[in-house]
């Protein structure tokens, strides 16, 4: 497809094709009438060369994969870490859409993922509910890698994730409850920032190993 455009002042001989400017097109046509046959043949190949250059130079940029959000970056890194941990233990990480494993296999995976025995971490909320977690499973290992301090992350994340239930239980505005836990929220943000940095580093390291 070709459309002619009026050349800018002082720039006669320009031809515009699909938004790209090709210099010297008119001069090449006019000079062809005075060239010998071998030169004419060489000149006849010029449009094909110009079209090839246009196709390369004017091609739209390749679409990029949308970047992960901070939440998705941390979740993806944590998933990769837990999958690697389970694989090292000789277990098959659960995959969406895969055939369900036997009940015994599911139990082995759950124990390896979440830990076993006595729960080492525990926190009782103002609502009266208690939250517990292990420190010996693949999930705990992934959290230590990302957050640096699993115990501290367990405490502040449990508090922050239950601010709305606490506000409802106390019959207070959420803003007042959040103000009461200002220190927990600041610590939560600090640990999340660390986790995001570590998650990006882990995913980049995985990508680098994959291309080797």
Secondary structure by P-SEA (a helix, b strand, c coil): cccccccccccccccccccccccaaaaaaaacccccaaaaaaaaaaaaaaaaaaaaaacccccccccccaaaaaaaaaaaaaaaaaaaacccccccccccccaaaaaaaaaaacccccccbbbbccccbbbbbbcccaaaaaaaaacccaaaaaaaaaaaacaaaaaaaacccaaaaaaaaaaaaaaaaaaaaaaaaaaaaaaaaaaaaaac
